[in-house]
Amino acid sequence: ATDYTKTKLKVKKKDTIIWTVEGTNAYFQFPTNLFDKAATADSLAGGYTKFVKKGKRLKLRIRANALSGTYDYAVFCTTAGAFAIGGSPPRIIIE
Protein backbone atom coordinates (compact mmCIF):
# COMPACT_ATOMS: atom_id res chain seq x y z
CA ALA A 1 0.00 0.00 0.00
CA THR A 2 2.91 2.39 0.59
CA ASP A 3 5.07 1.34 -2.39
CA TYR A 4 3.79 3.12 -5.48
CA THR A 5 6.60 1.77 -7.67
CA LYS A 6 5.13 -1.75 -7.93
CA THR A 7 3.10 -1.53 -11.09
CA LYS A 8 3.92 -4.87 -12.72
CA LEU A 9 2.11 -8.02 -11.64
CA LYS A 10 3.71 -11.30 -12.71
CA VAL A 11 1.14 -14.08 -12.68
CA LYS A 12 0.41 -17.49 -14.10
CA LYS A 13 -2.77 -18.78 -15.69
CA LYS A 14 -5.43 -19.57 -13.05
CA ASP A 15 -3.80 -17.21 -10.50
CA THR A 16 -6.10 -14.89 -8.57
CA ILE A 17 -5.27 -11.19 -8.26
CA ILE A 18 -6.76 -9.06 -5.47
CA TRP A 19 -6.68 -5.25 -5.51
CA THR A 20 -7.79 -3.20 -2.48
CA VAL A 21 -9.23 0.26 -3.16
CA GLU A 22 -8.26 2.83 -0.53
CA GLY A 23 -9.32 6.45 -0.11
CA THR A 24 -11.49 6.71 -3.25
CA ASN A 25 -13.88 4.85 -5.49
CA ALA A 26 -12.12 3.52 -8.57
CA TYR A 27 -12.70 2.17 -12.05
CA PHE A 28 -10.39 -0.61 -13.21
CA GLN A 29 -9.98 -0.94 -16.98
CA PHE A 30 -8.52 -4.12 -18.47
CA PRO A 31 -8.14 -5.72 -21.89
CA THR A 32 -10.75 -8.39 -22.66
CA ASN A 33 -10.25 -12.15 -22.29
CA LEU A 34 -7.89 -12.08 -19.30
CA PHE A 35 -10.25 -13.16 -16.52
CA ASP A 36 -12.68 -16.01 -15.85
CA LYS A 37 -16.24 -15.60 -17.08
CA ALA A 38 -17.36 -15.51 -13.45
CA ALA A 39 -15.69 -12.09 -13.24
CA THR A 40 -18.58 -10.20 -14.80
CA ALA A 41 -18.26 -6.47 -15.33
CA ASP A 42 -19.69 -3.55 -17.25
CA SER A 43 -18.71 -3.50 -20.90
CA LEU A 44 -16.28 -0.89 -22.19
CA ALA A 45 -15.48 -0.32 -25.83
CA GLY A 46 -12.35 -2.33 -26.57
CA GLY A 47 -12.00 -3.67 -23.04
CA TYR A 48 -13.41 -4.60 -19.68
CA THR A 49 -14.14 -2.30 -16.75
CA LYS A 50 -15.15 -2.78 -13.14
CA PHE A 51 -16.25 -0.15 -10.60
CA VAL A 52 -15.04 -0.72 -7.02
CA LYS A 53 -16.16 1.31 -4.00
CA LYS A 54 -13.70 2.76 -1.48
CA GLY A 55 -12.60 0.16 1.08
CA LYS A 56 -13.67 -2.79 -1.09
CA ARG A 57 -11.63 -5.36 -2.99
CA LEU A 58 -11.56 -6.49 -6.57
CA LYS A 59 -10.76 -10.19 -6.96
CA LEU A 60 -10.21 -11.60 -10.45
CA ARG A 61 -8.86 -14.96 -11.64
CA ILE A 62 -6.68 -15.23 -14.75
CA ARG A 63 -8.31 -17.49 -17.35
CA ALA A 64 -6.78 -20.91 -17.94
CA ASN A 65 -6.68 -20.14 -21.67
CA ALA A 66 -5.38 -16.56 -21.39
CA LEU A 67 -2.52 -15.86 -23.77
CA SER A 68 0.89 -15.32 -22.22
CA GLY A 69 2.16 -11.77 -22.55
CA THR A 70 2.14 -8.28 -21.08
CA TYR A 71 -1.17 -6.44 -20.68
CA ASP A 72 -1.60 -2.78 -19.75
CA TYR A 73 -4.50 -1.77 -17.49
CA ALA A 74 -5.63 1.44 -15.80
CA VAL A 75 -7.09 2.52 -12.45
CA PHE A 76 -9.12 5.74 -12.45
CA CYS A 77 -9.62 7.33 -8.99
CA THR A 78 -12.92 9.21 -8.78
CA THR A 79 -11.97 11.49 -5.86
CA ALA A 80 -8.97 12.96 -7.67
CA GLY A 81 -10.57 12.69 -11.10
CA ALA A 82 -7.30 11.17 -12.32
CA PHE A 83 -5.57 7.88 -12.98
CA ALA A 84 -3.71 6.23 -10.07
CA ILE A 85 -0.09 7.20 -9.46
CA GLY A 86 2.82 4.90 -10.18
CA GLY A 87 4.56 3.73 -13.32
CA SER A 88 2.31 4.42 -16.22
CA PRO A 89 0.58 2.27 -17.23
CA PRO A 90 0.41 -0.59 -14.70
CA ARG A 91 0.84 -4.04 -16.29
CA ILE A 92 -0.15 -7.65 -15.80
CA ILE A 93 2.47 -10.09 -17.09
CA ILE A 94 1.09 -13.57 -17.71
CA GLU A 95 3.90 -16.13 -17.81
Rosetta blueprint (number, residue, H / E / L):
1 A L
2 T L
3 D L
4 Y L
5 T L
6 K L
7 T L
8 K E
9 L E
10 K E
11 V E
12 K L
13 K L
14 K L
15 D L
16 T E
17 I E
18 I E
19 W E
20 T E
21 V L
22 E L
23 G L
24 T L
25 N L
26 A E
27 Y E
28 F E
29 Q E
30 F E
31 P L
32 T L
33 N L
34 L L
35 F E
36 D L
37 K L
38 A L
39 A L
40 T L
41 A L
42 D E
43 S E
44 L E
45 A L
46 G L
47 G E
48 Y E
49 T E
50 K E
51 F E
52 V E
53 K L
54 K L
55 G L
56 K L
57 R E
58 L E
59 K E
60 L E
61 R E
62 I E
63 R L
64 A L
65 N L
66 A L
67 L L
68 S L
69 G E
70 T E
71 Y E
72 D E
73 Y L
74 A E
75 V E
76 F E
77 C E
78 T L
79 T L
80 A L
81 G L
82 A E
83 F E
84 A L
85 I L
86 G L
87 G L
88 S L
89 P L
90 P L
91 R E
92 I E
93 I E
94 I E
95 E L
